[in-house]
């Protein structure tokens, strides 16, 4: 999840940079979507990384027959 958030943020920023200083509706939408992603999704990376480092084992200890 953390890596996908990072990759999508990278793609939004690339698209925003490619749109440059344009002010048509499409470019403004790209810029706004990139701002949204950076403001709301990038902060999730730290929390997702801490889950990876936590040692929480519920998914490891799950047995197929329990499903």
PDB file of N, CA, C, O and CB in Angstrom:
ATOM      1  N   UNK A   1       0.816  -1.195   0.000  1.00  0.00           N
ATOM      2  CA  UNK A   1       0.000   0.000   0.000  1.00  0.00           C
ATOM      3  C   UNK A   1       0.862   1.262   0.000  1.00  0.00           C
ATOM      4  O   UNK A   1       0.603   2.207  -0.746  1.00  0.00           O
ATOM      5  CB  UNK A   1      -0.930  -0.004   1.201  1.00  0.00           C
ATOM      6  N   UNK A   2       1.888   1.260   0.848  1.00  0.00           N
ATOM      7  CA  UNK A   2       2.745   2.448   0.936  1.00  0.00           C
ATOM      8  C   UNK A   2       3.409   2.740  -0.404  1.00  0.00           C
ATOM      9  O   UNK A   2       3.486   3.892  -0.831  1.00  0.00           O
ATOM     10  CB  UNK A   2       3.816   2.261   2.024  1.00  0.00           C
ATOM     11  N   UNK A   3       3.881   1.700  -1.054  1.00  0.00           N
ATOM     12  CA  UNK A   3       4.555   1.904  -2.340  1.00  0.00           C
ATOM     13  C   UNK A   3       3.571   2.415  -3.396  1.00  0.00           C
ATOM     14  O   UNK A   3       3.926   3.264  -4.214  1.00  0.00           O
ATOM     15  CB  UNK A   3       5.212   0.592  -2.817  1.00  0.00           C
ATOM     16  N   UNK A   4       2.349   1.905  -3.383  1.00  0.00           N
ATOM     17  CA  UNK A   4       1.379   2.377  -4.374  1.00  0.00           C
ATOM     18  C   UNK A   4       1.020   3.841  -4.140  1.00  0.00           C
ATOM     19  O   UNK A   4       0.844   4.593  -5.098  1.00  0.00           O
ATOM     20  CB  UNK A   4       0.111   1.513  -4.334  1.00  0.00           C
ATOM     21  N   UNK A   5       0.912   4.254  -2.883  1.00  0.00           N
ATOM     22  CA  UNK A   5       0.648   5.663  -2.580  1.00  0.00           C
ATOM     23  C   UNK A   5       1.779   6.529  -3.130  1.00  0.00           C
ATOM     24  O   UNK A   5       1.538   7.579  -3.726  1.00  0.00           O
ATOM     25  CB  UNK A   5       0.490   5.881  -1.048  1.00  0.00           C
ATOM     26  N   UNK A   6       3.009   6.077  -2.924  1.00  0.00           N
ATOM     27  CA  UNK A   6       4.163   6.827  -3.407  1.00  0.00           C
ATOM     28  C   UNK A   6       4.194   6.907  -4.933  1.00  0.00           C
ATOM     29  O   UNK A   6       4.464   7.969  -5.494  1.00  0.00           O
ATOM     30  CB  UNK A   6       5.446   6.191  -2.898  1.00  0.00           C
ATOM     31  N   UNK A   7       3.920   5.791  -5.600  1.00  0.00           N
ATOM     32  CA  UNK A   7       3.955   5.777  -7.065  1.00  0.00           C
ATOM     33  C   UNK A   7       2.848   6.659  -7.652  1.00  0.00           C
ATOM     34  O   UNK A   7       3.084   7.394  -8.611  1.00  0.00           O
ATOM     35  CB  UNK A   7       3.814   4.335  -7.588  1.00  0.00           C
ATOM     36  N   UNK A   8       1.660   6.587  -7.088  1.00  0.00           N
ATOM     37  CA  UNK A   8       0.569   7.427  -7.588  1.00  0.00           C
ATOM     38  C   UNK A   8       0.891   8.908  -7.362  1.00  0.00           C
ATOM     39  O   UNK A   8       0.607   9.744  -8.221  1.00  0.00           O
ATOM     40  CB  UNK A   8      -0.768   7.053  -6.896  1.00  0.00           C
ATOM     41  N   UNK A   9       1.478   9.229  -6.219  1.00  0.00           N
ATOM     42  CA  UNK A   9       1.881  10.623  -5.964  1.00  0.00           C
ATOM     43  C   UNK A   9       2.912  11.073  -6.989  1.00  0.00           C
ATOM     44  O   UNK A   9       2.846  12.192  -7.497  1.00  0.00           O
ATOM     45  CB  UNK A   9       2.452  10.776  -4.534  1.00  0.00           C
ATOM     46  N   UNK A  10       3.853  10.206  -7.284  1.00  0.00           N
ATOM     47  CA  UNK A  10       4.879  10.516  -8.283  1.00  0.00           C
ATOM     48  C   UNK A  10       4.226  10.787  -9.642  1.00  0.00           C
ATOM     49  O   UNK A  10       4.591  11.742 -10.328  1.00  0.00           O
ATOM     50  CB  UNK A  10       5.903   9.353  -8.396  1.00  0.00           C
ATOM     51  N   UNK A  11       3.266   9.953 -10.026  1.00  0.00           N
ATOM     52  CA  UNK A  11       2.598  10.137 -11.315  1.00  0.00           C
ATOM     53  C   UNK A  11       1.789  11.439 -11.350  1.00  0.00           C
ATOM     54  O   UNK A  11       1.815  12.151 -12.354  1.00  0.00           O
ATOM     55  CB  UNK A  11       1.682   8.944 -11.608  1.00  0.00           C
ATOM     56  N   UNK A  12       1.074  11.758 -10.271  1.00  0.00           N
ATOM     57  CA  UNK A  12       0.322  13.017 -10.230  1.00  0.00           C
ATOM     58  C   UNK A  12       1.254  14.211 -10.342  1.00  0.00           C
ATOM     59  O   UNK A  12       0.955  15.169 -11.056  1.00  0.00           O
ATOM     60  CB  UNK A  12      -0.498  13.114  -8.938  1.00  0.00           C
ATOM     61  N   UNK A  13       2.384  14.162  -9.640  1.00  0.00           N
ATOM     62  CA  UNK A  13       3.307  15.299  -9.726  1.00  0.00           C
ATOM     63  C   UNK A  13       3.935  15.391 -11.118  1.00  0.00           C
ATOM     64  O   UNK A  13       4.171  16.493 -11.614  1.00  0.00           O
ATOM     65  CB  UNK A  13       4.410  15.177  -8.655  1.00  0.00           C
ATOM     66  N   UNK A  14       4.206  14.254 -11.750  1.00  0.00           N
ATOM     67  CA  UNK A  14       4.718  14.289 -13.132  1.00  0.00           C
ATOM     68  C   UNK A  14       3.691  14.902 -14.081  1.00  0.00           C
ATOM     69  O   UNK A  14       4.034  15.723 -14.932  1.00  0.00           O
ATOM     70  CB  UNK A  14       5.091  12.868 -13.608  1.00  0.00           C
ATOM     71  N   UNK A  15       2.428  14.495 -13.929  1.00  0.00           N
ATOM     72  CA  UNK A  15       1.381  15.043 -14.800  1.00  0.00           C
ATOM     73  C   UNK A  15       1.184  16.530 -14.545  1.00  0.00           C
ATOM     74  O   UNK A  15       0.971  17.301 -15.480  1.00  0.00           O
ATOM     75  CB  UNK A  15       0.056  14.293 -14.589  1.00  0.00           C
ATOM     76  N   UNK A  16       1.254  16.934 -13.281  1.00  0.00           N
ATOM     77  CA  UNK A  16       1.100  18.347 -12.945  1.00  0.00           C
ATOM     78  C   UNK A  16       2.246  19.157 -13.534  1.00  0.00           C
ATOM     79  O   UNK A  16       2.029  20.244 -14.070  1.00  0.00           O
ATOM     80  CB  UNK A  16       1.038  18.540 -11.419  1.00  0.00           C
ATOM     81  N   UNK A  17       3.456  18.636 -13.439  1.00  0.00           N
ATOM     82  CA  UNK A  17       4.607  19.333 -14.023  1.00  0.00           C
ATOM     83  C   UNK A  17       4.474  19.424 -15.538  1.00  0.00           C
ATOM     84  O   UNK A  17       4.822  20.446 -16.129  1.00  0.00           O
ATOM     85  CB  UNK A  17       5.918  18.619 -13.650  1.00  0.00           C
ATOM     86  N   UNK A  18       3.975  18.365 -16.172  1.00  0.00           N
ATOM     87  CA  UNK A  18       3.801  18.364 -17.622  1.00  0.00           C
ATOM     88  C   UNK A  18       2.747  19.378 -18.051  1.00  0.00           C
ATOM     89  O   UNK A  18       2.849  19.968 -19.126  1.00  0.00           O
ATOM     90  CB  UNK A  18       3.415  16.969 -18.112  1.00  0.00           C
ATOM     91  N   UNK A  19       1.730  19.579 -17.205  1.00  0.00           N
ATOM     92  CA  UNK A  19       0.691  20.559 -17.526  1.00  0.00           C
ATOM     93  C   UNK A  19       1.226  21.983 -17.390  1.00  0.00           C
ATOM     94  O   UNK A  19       0.658  22.926 -17.941  1.00  0.00           O
ATOM     95  CB  UNK A  19      -0.532  20.363 -16.614  1.00  0.00           C
ATOM     96  N   UNK A  20       2.320  22.125 -16.655  1.00  0.00           N
ATOM     97  CA  UNK A  20       2.991  23.420 -16.534  1.00  0.00           C
ATOM     98  C   UNK A  20       2.084  24.528 -16.039  1.00  0.00           C
ATOM     99  O   UNK A  20       1.272  24.324 -15.137  1.00  0.00           O
ATOM    100  CB  UNK A  20       3.566  23.814 -17.850  1.00  0.00           C
ATOM    101  N   UNK A  21       2.224  25.673 -16.619  1.00  0.00           N
ATOM    102  CA  UNK A  21       1.464  26.845 -16.212  1.00  0.00           C
ATOM    103  C   UNK A  21       0.155  27.020 -16.959  1.00  0.00           C
ATOM    104  O   UNK A  21      -0.445  28.094 -16.931  1.00  0.00           O
ATOM    105  CB  UNK A  21       2.292  28.059 -16.394  1.00  0.00           C
ATOM    106  N   UNK A  22      -0.290  25.955 -17.631  1.00  0.00           N
ATOM    107  CA  UNK A  22      -1.558  26.064 -18.370  1.00  0.00           C
ATOM    108  C   UNK A  22      -2.699  26.370 -17.411  1.00  0.00           C
ATOM    109  O   UNK A  22      -2.641  26.032 -16.229  1.00  0.00           O
ATOM    110  CB  UNK A  22      -1.853  24.761 -19.154  1.00  0.00           C
ATOM    111  N   UNK A  23      -3.735  27.014 -17.935  1.00  0.00           N
ATOM    112  CA  UNK A  23      -4.873  27.363 -17.085  1.00  0.00           C
ATOM    113  C   UNK A  23      -6.201  26.860 -17.645  1.00  0.00           C
ATOM    114  O   UNK A  23      -7.267  27.316 -17.232  1.00  0.00           O
ATOM    115  CB  UNK A  23      -4.937  28.863 -16.902  1.00  0.00           C
ATOM    116  N   UNK A  24      -6.132  25.921 -18.585  1.00  0.00           N
ATOM    117  CA  UNK A  24      -7.394  25.345 -19.078  1.00  0.00           C
ATOM    118  C   UNK A  24      -7.950  24.402 -18.016  1.00  0.00           C
ATOM    119  O   UNK A  24      -7.241  24.011 -17.089  1.00  0.00           O
ATOM    120  CB  UNK A  24      -7.183  24.588 -20.440  1.00  0.00           C
ATOM    121  N   UNK A  25      -9.211  24.044 -18.158  1.00  0.00           N
ATOM    122  CA  UNK A  25      -9.878  23.229 -17.143  1.00  0.00           C
ATOM    123  C   UNK A  25      -9.173  21.900 -16.897  1.00  0.00           C
ATOM    124  O   UNK A  25      -9.054  21.472 -15.749  1.00  0.00           O
ATOM    125  CB  UNK A  25     -11.308  22.971 -17.551  1.00  0.00           C
ATOM    126  N   UNK A  26      -8.710  21.250 -17.935  1.00  0.00           N
ATOM    127  CA  UNK A  26      -8.049  19.952 -17.762  1.00  0.00           C
ATOM    128  C   UNK A  26      -6.775  20.104 -16.931  1.00  0.00           C
ATOM    129  O   UNK A  26      -6.547  19.337 -15.995  1.00  0.00           O
ATOM    130  CB  UNK A  26      -7.718  19.324 -19.135  1.00  0.00           C
ATOM    131  N   UNK A  27      -5.952  21.088 -17.272  1.00  0.00           N
ATOM    132  CA  UNK A  27      -4.706  21.313 -16.537  1.00  0.00           C
ATOM    133  C   UNK A  27      -4.978  21.696 -15.088  1.00  0.00           C
ATOM    134  O   UNK A  27      -4.297  21.224 -14.178  1.00  0.00           O
ATOM    135  CB  UNK A  27      -3.876  22.401 -17.217  1.00  0.00           C
ATOM    136  N   UNK A  28      -5.968  22.546 -14.878  1.00  0.00           N
ATOM    137  CA  UNK A  28      -6.311  22.933 -13.508  1.00  0.00           C
ATOM    138  C   UNK A  28      -6.788  21.727 -12.705  1.00  0.00           C
ATOM    139  O   UNK A  28      -6.495  21.618 -11.514  1.00  0.00           O
ATOM    140  CB  UNK A  28      -7.393  24.024 -13.512  1.00  0.00           C
ATOM    141  N   UNK A  29      -7.518  20.825 -13.350  1.00  0.00           N
ATOM    142  CA  UNK A  29      -7.952  19.601 -12.685  1.00  0.00           C
ATOM    143  C   UNK A  29      -6.780  18.714 -12.308  1.00  0.00           C
ATOM    144  O   UNK A  29      -6.757  18.138 -11.221  1.00  0.00           O
ATOM    145  CB  UNK A  29      -8.907  18.836 -13.572  1.00  0.00           C
ATOM    146  N   UNK A  30      -5.807  18.603 -13.202  1.00  0.00           N
ATOM    147  CA  UNK A  30      -4.600  17.819 -12.924  1.00  0.00           C
ATOM    148  C   UNK A  30      -3.848  18.414 -11.731  1.00  0.00           C
ATOM    149  O   UNK A  30      -3.449  17.689 -10.820  1.00  0.00           O
ATOM    150  CB  UNK A  30      -3.679  17.768 -14.173  1.00  0.00           C
ATOM    151  N   UNK A  31      -3.658  19.735 -11.741  1.00  0.00           N
ATOM    152  CA  UNK A  31      -2.951  20.398 -10.641  1.00  0.00           C
ATOM    153  C   UNK A  31      -3.680  20.178  -9.311  1.00  0.00           C
ATOM    154  O   UNK A  31      -3.053  19.901  -8.289  1.00  0.00           O
ATOM    155  CB  UNK A  31      -2.811  21.910 -10.926  1.00  0.00           C
ATOM    156  N   UNK A  32      -4.994  20.303  -9.337  1.00  0.00           N
ATOM    157  CA  UNK A  32      -5.766  20.156  -8.099  1.00  0.00           C
ATOM    158  C   UNK A  32      -5.726  18.718  -7.601  1.00  0.00           C
ATOM    159  O   UNK A  32      -5.602  18.485  -6.398  1.00  0.00           O
ATOM    160  CB  UNK A  32      -7.221  20.596  -8.316  1.00  0.00           C
ATOM    161  N   UNK A  33      -5.827  17.759  -8.501  1.00  0.00           N
ATOM    162  CA  UNK A  33      -5.754  16.350  -8.105  1.00  0.00           C
ATOM    163  C   UNK A  33      -4.391  16.035  -7.496  1.00  0.00           C
ATOM    164  O   UNK A  33      -4.306  15.298  -6.514  1.00  0.00           O
ATOM    165  CB  UNK A  33      -6.022  15.431  -9.315  1.00  0.00           C
ATOM    166  N   UNK A  34      -3.333  16.586  -8.071  1.00  0.00           N
ATOM    167  CA  UNK A  34      -1.988  16.376  -7.522  1.00  0.00           C
ATOM    168  C   UNK A  34      -1.886  16.991  -6.124  1.00  0.00           C
ATOM    169  O   UNK A  34      -1.329  16.373  -5.216  1.00  0.00           O
ATOM    170  CB  UNK A  34      -0.911  16.987  -8.461  1.00  0.00           C
ATOM    171  N   UNK A  35      -2.413  18.190  -5.946  1.00  0.00           N
ATOM    172  CA  UNK A  35      -2.387  18.821  -4.619  1.00  0.00           C
ATOM    173  C   UNK A  35      -3.149  17.987  -3.608  1.00  0.00           C
ATOM    174  O   UNK A  35      -2.690  17.790  -2.483  1.00  0.00           O
ATOM    175  CB  UNK A  35      -2.978  20.235  -4.679  1.00  0.00           C
ATOM    176  N   UNK A  36      -4.316  17.497  -4.011  1.00  0.00           N
ATOM    177  CA  UNK A  36      -5.117  16.652  -3.113  1.00  0.00           C
ATOM    178  C   UNK A  36      -4.323  15.419  -2.696  1.00  0.00           C
ATOM    179  O   UNK A  36      -4.254  15.095  -1.511  1.00  0.00           O
ATOM    180  CB  UNK A  36      -6.443  16.229  -3.795  1.00  0.00           C
ATOM    181  N   UNK A  37      -3.724  14.732  -3.665  1.00  0.00           N
ATOM    182  CA  UNK A  37      -3.014  13.486  -3.377  1.00  0.00           C
ATOM    183  C   UNK A  37      -1.854  13.730  -2.420  1.00  0.00           C
ATOM    184  O   UNK A  37      -1.659  12.981  -1.462  1.00  0.00           O
ATOM    185  CB  UNK A  37      -2.502  12.847  -4.673  1.00  0.00           C
ATOM    186  N   UNK A  38      -1.087  14.782  -2.686  1.00  0.00           N
ATOM    187  CA  UNK A  38       0.062  15.089  -1.840  1.00  0.00           C
ATOM    188  C   UNK A  38      -0.392  15.464  -0.425  1.00  0.00           C
ATOM    189  O   UNK A  38       0.243  15.073   0.555  1.00  0.00           O
ATOM    190  CB  UNK A  38       0.893  16.232  -2.456  1.00  0.00           C
ATOM    191  N   UNK A  39      -1.473  16.211  -0.320  1.00  0.00           N
ATOM    192  CA  UNK A  39      -1.948  16.668   0.994  1.00  0.00           C
ATOM    193  C   UNK A  39      -2.605  15.571   1.810  1.00  0.00           C
ATOM    194  O   UNK A  39      -2.498  15.573   3.036  1.00  0.00           O
ATOM    195  CB  UNK A  39      -2.920  17.797   0.821  1.00  0.00           C
ATOM    196  N   UNK A  40      -3.287  14.627   1.155  1.00  0.00           N
ATOM    197  CA  UNK A  40      -4.078  13.653   1.916  1.00  0.00           C
ATOM    198  C   UNK A  40      -3.532  12.238   1.912  1.00  0.00           C
ATOM    199  O   UNK A  40      -3.773  11.489   2.859  1.00  0.00           O
ATOM    200  CB  UNK A  40      -5.452  13.625   1.389  1.00  0.00           C
ATOM    201  N   UNK A  41      -2.813  11.854   0.887  1.00  0.00           N
ATOM    202  CA  UNK A  41      -2.345  10.472   0.778  1.00  0.00           C
ATOM    203  C   UNK A  41      -0.891  10.289   1.207  1.00  0.00           C
ATOM    204  O   UNK A  41      -0.573   9.314   1.889  1.00  0.00           O
ATOM    205  CB  UNK A  41      -2.507   9.995  -0.636  1.00  0.00           C
ATOM    206  N   UNK A  42      -0.012  11.199   0.825  1.00  0.00           N
ATOM    207  CA  UNK A  42       1.400  11.090   1.207  1.00  0.00           C
ATOM    208  C   UNK A  42       1.565  10.936   2.728  1.00  0.00           C
ATOM    209  O   UNK A  42       2.389  10.129   3.157  1.00  0.00           O
ATOM    210  CB  UNK A  42       2.175  12.326   0.717  1.00  0.00           C
ATOM    211  N   UNK A  43       0.821  11.671   3.554  1.00  0.00           N
ATOM    212  CA  UNK A  43       0.983  11.495   4.999  1.00  0.00           C
ATOM    213  C   UNK A  43       0.685  10.070   5.491  1.00  0.00           C
ATOM    214  O   UNK A  43       1.136   9.686   6.570  1.00  0.00           O
ATOM    215  CB  UNK A  43       0.086  12.463   5.719  1.00  0.00           C
ATOM    216  N   UNK A  44      -0.057   9.300   4.723  1.00  0.00           N
ATOM    217  CA  UNK A  44      -0.369   7.924   5.118  1.00  0.00           C
ATOM    218  C   UNK A  44       0.841   7.002   5.040  1.00  0.00           C
ATOM    219  O   UNK A  44       0.847   5.946   5.672  1.00  0.00           O
ATOM    220  CB  UNK A  44      -1.475   7.377   4.246  1.00  0.00           C
ATOM    221  N   UNK A  45       1.865   7.380   4.278  1.00  0.00           N
ATOM    222  CA  UNK A  45       3.012   6.495   4.074  1.00  0.00           C
ATOM    223  C   UNK A  45       3.705   6.164   5.395  1.00  0.00           C
ATOM    224  O   UNK A  45       4.062   5.010   5.629  1.00  0.00           O
ATOM    225  CB  UNK A  45       4.009   7.136   3.108  1.00  0.00           C
ATOM    226  N   UNK A  46       3.898   7.146   6.248  1.00  0.00           N
ATOM    227  CA  UNK A  46       4.570   6.900   7.533  1.00  0.00           C
ATOM    228  C   UNK A  46       3.787   5.895   8.372  1.00  0.00           C
ATOM    229  O   UNK A  46       4.376   5.001   8.978  1.00  0.00           O
ATOM    230  CB  UNK A  46       4.744   8.219   8.316  1.00  0.00           C
ATOM    231  N   UNK A  47       2.475   6.036   8.409  1.00  0.00           N
ATOM    232  CA  UNK A  47       1.649   5.111   9.191  1.00  0.00           C
ATOM    233  C   UNK A  47       1.697   3.708   8.596  1.00  0.00           C
ATOM    234  O   UNK A  47       1.778   2.728   9.336  1.00  0.00           O
ATOM    235  CB  UNK A  47       0.194   5.609   9.255  1.00  0.00           C
ATOM    236  N   UNK A  48       1.648   3.599   7.284  1.00  0.00           N
ATOM    237  CA  UNK A  48       1.723   2.289   6.635  1.00  0.00           C
ATOM    238  C   UNK A  48       3.084   1.638   6.867  1.00  0.00           C
ATOM    239  O   UNK A  48       3.164   0.429   7.086  1.00  0.00           O
ATOM    240  CB  UNK A  48       1.454   2.421   5.130  1.00  0.00           C
ATOM    241  N   UNK A  49       4.144   2.426   6.819  1.00  0.00           N
ATOM    242  CA  UNK A  49       5.481   1.886   7.071  1.00  0.00           C
ATOM    243  C   UNK A  49       5.611   1.396   8.509  1.00  0.00           C
ATOM    244  O   UNK A  49       6.238   0.365   8.756  1.00  0.00           O
ATOM    245  CB  UNK A  49       6.550   2.946   6.778  1.00  0.00           C
ATOM    246  N   UNK A  50       5.031   2.116   9.452  1.00  0.00           N
ATOM    247  CA  UNK A  50       5.108   1.676  10.849  1.00  0.00           C
ATOM    248  C   UNK A  50       4.364   0.362  11.054  1.00  0.00           C
ATOM    249  O   UNK A  50       4.764  -0.445  11.894  1.00  0.00           O
ATOM    250  CB  UNK A  50       4.536   2.751  11.782  1.00  0.00           C
ATOM    251  N   UNK A  51       3.295   0.133  10.306  1.00  0.00           N
ATOM    252  CA  UNK A  51       2.608  -1.166  10.387  1.00  0.00           C
ATOM    253  C   UNK A  51       3.518  -2.284   9.895  1.00  0.00           C
ATOM    254  O   UNK A  51       3.529  -3.372  10.470  1.00  0.00           O
ATOM    255  CB  UNK A  51       1.302  -1.145   9.562  1.00  0.00           C
ATOM    256  N   UNK A  52       4.278  -2.027   8.842  1.00  0.00           N
ATOM    257  CA  UNK A  52       5.201  -3.036   8.320  1.00  0.00           C
ATOM    258  C   UNK A  52       6.273  -3.383   9.341  1.00  0.00           C
ATOM    259  O   UNK A  52       6.705  -4.532   9.430  1.00  0.00           O
ATOM    260  CB  UNK A  52       5.852  -2.547   7.028  1.00  0.00           C
ATOM    261  N   UNK A  53       6.696  -2.406  10.099  1.00  0.00           N
ATOM    262  CA  UNK A  53       7.767  -2.592  11.076  1.00  0.00           C
ATOM    263  C   UNK A  53       7.266  -3.075  12.431  1.00  0.00           C
ATOM    264  O   UNK A  53       8.076  -3.377  13.308  1.00  0.00           O
ATOM    265  CB  UNK A  53       8.519  -1.306  11.254  1.00  0.00           C
ATOM    266  N   UNK A  54       5.975  -3.154  12.621  1.00  0.00           N
ATOM    267  CA  UNK A  54       5.416  -3.417  13.949  1.00  0.00           C
ATOM    268  C   UNK A  54       5.572  -4.857  14.422  1.00  0.00           C
ATOM    269  O   UNK A  54       5.512  -5.121  15.623  1.00  0.00           O
ATOM    270  CB  UNK A  54       3.973  -3.063  13.954  1.00  0.00           C
ATOM    271  N   UNK A  55       5.767  -5.771  13.514  1.00  0.00           N
ATOM    272  CA  UNK A  55       5.851  -7.170  13.913  1.00  0.00           C
ATOM    273  C   UNK A  55       4.481  -7.815  14.128  1.00  0.00           C
ATOM    274  O   UNK A  55       4.399  -8.952  14.592  1.00  0.00           O
ATOM    275  CB  UNK A  55       6.665  -7.286  15.171  1.00  0.00           C
ATOM    276  N   UNK A  56       3.436  -7.114  13.803  1.00  0.00           N
ATOM    277  CA  UNK A  56       2.073  -7.646  13.940  1.00  0.00           C
ATOM    278  C   UNK A  56       1.956  -8.875  13.042  1.00  0.00           C
ATOM    279  O   UNK A  56       2.290  -8.809  11.859  1.00  0.00           O
ATOM    280  CB  UNK A  56       0.986  -6.562  13.564  1.00  0.00           C
ATOM    281  N   UNK A  57       1.482 -10.004  13.596  1.00  0.00           N
ATOM    282  CA  UNK A  57       1.542 -11.280  12.901  1.00  0.00           C
ATOM    283  C   UNK A  57       0.187 -11.871  12.513  1.00  0.00           C
ATOM    284  O   UNK A  57       0.153 -13.020  12.073  1.00  0.00           O
ATOM    285  CB  UNK A  57       2.258 -12.248  13.744  1.00  0.00           C
ATOM    286  N   UNK A  58      -0.896 -11.175  12.645  1.00  0.00           N
ATOM    287  CA  UNK A  58      -2.198 -11.787  12.402  1.00  0.00           C
ATOM    288  C   UNK A  58      -2.298 -12.407  11.012  1.00  0.00           C
ATOM    289  O   UNK A  58      -2.905 -13.467  10.859  1.00  0.00           O
ATOM    290  CB  UNK A  58      -3.292 -10.758  12.581  1.00  0.00           C
ATOM    291  N   UNK A  59      -1.728 -11.785  10.017  1.00  0.00           N
ATOM    292  CA  UNK A  59      -1.807 -12.330   8.663  1.00  0.00           C
ATOM    293  C   UNK A  59      -0.881 -13.535   8.501  1.00  0.00           C
ATOM    294  O   UNK A  59      -1.174 -14.420   7.697  1.00  0.00           O
ATOM    295  CB  UNK A  59      -1.453 -11.249   7.634  1.00  0.00           C
ATOM    296  N   UNK A  60       0.217 -13.593   9.235  1.00  0.00           N
ATOM    297  CA  UNK A  60       1.157 -14.701   9.142  1.00  0.00           C
ATOM    298  C   UNK A  60       0.602 -15.939   9.841  1.00  0.00           C
ATOM    299  O   UNK A  60       0.770 -17.061   9.365  1.00  0.00           O
ATOM    300  CB  UNK A  60       2.509 -14.309   9.748  1.00  0.00           C
ATOM    301  N   UNK A  61      -0.060 -15.721  10.971  1.00  0.00           N
ATOM    302  CA  UNK A  61      -0.548 -16.832  11.782  1.00  0.00           C
ATOM    303  C   UNK A  61      -1.890 -17.383  11.307  1.00  0.00           C
ATOM    304  O   UNK A  61      -2.358 -18.389  11.838  1.00  0.00           O
ATOM    305  CB  UNK A  61      -0.669 -16.396  13.212  1.00  0.00           C
ATOM    306  N   UNK A  62      -2.510 -16.754  10.331  1.00  0.00           N
ATOM    307  CA  UNK A  62      -3.794 -17.202   9.804  1.00  0.00           C
ATOM    308  C   UNK A  62      -3.619 -18.516   9.048  1.00  0.00           C
ATOM    309  O   UNK A  62      -2.705 -18.659   8.236  1.00  0.00           O
ATOM    310  CB  UNK A  62      -4.410 -16.126   8.884  1.00  0.00           C
ATOM    311  N   UNK A  63      -4.490 -19.459   9.319  1.00  0.00           N
ATOM    312  CA  UNK A  63      -4.453 -20.752   8.631  1.00  0.00           C
ATOM    313  C   UNK A  63      -5.536 -20.777   7.556  1.00  0.00           C
ATOM    314  O   UNK A  63      -6.645 -20.284   7.764  1.00  0.00           O
ATOM    315  CB  UNK A  63      -4.645 -21.931   9.638  1.00  0.00           C
ATOM    316  N   UNK A  64      -5.204 -21.349   6.423  1.00  0.00           N
ATOM    317  CA  UNK A  64      -6.131 -21.389   5.281  1.00  0.00           C
ATOM    318  C   UNK A  64      -7.450 -22.054   5.661  1.00  0.00           C
ATOM    319  O   UNK A  64      -8.511 -21.630   5.203  1.00  0.00           O
ATOM    320  CB  UNK A  64      -5.493 -22.136   4.098  1.00  0.00           C
ATOM    321  N   UNK A  65      -7.393 -23.079   6.485  1.00  0.00           N
ATOM    322  CA  UNK A  65      -8.632 -23.803   6.847  1.00  0.00           C
ATOM    323  C   UNK A  65      -9.568 -22.967   7.705  1.00  0.00           C
ATOM    324  O   UNK A  65     -10.743 -23.307   7.839  1.00  0.00           O
ATOM    325  CB  UNK A  65      -8.291 -25.088   7.587  1.00  0.00           C
ATOM    326  N   UNK A  66      -9.080 -21.893   8.284  1.00  0.00           N
ATOM    327  CA  UNK A  66      -9.954 -21.007   9.051  1.00  0.00           C
ATOM    328  C   UNK A  66     -10.845 -20.162   8.157  1.00  0.00           C
ATOM    329  O   UNK A  66     -11.824 -19.570   8.613  1.00  0.00           O
ATOM    330  CB  UNK A  66      -9.130 -20.107   9.940  1.00  0.00           C
ATOM    331  N   UNK A  67     -10.503 -20.115   6.909  1.00  0.00           N
ATOM    332  CA  UNK A  67     -11.278 -19.284   5.982  1.00  0.00           C
ATOM    333  C   UNK A  67     -12.290 -20.114   5.322  1.00  0.00           C
ATOM    334  O   UNK A  67     -13.057 -19.614   4.498  1.00  0.00           O
ATOM    335  CB  UNK A  67     -10.403 -18.610   4.948  1.00  0.00           C
TER     336      UNK A  67
END
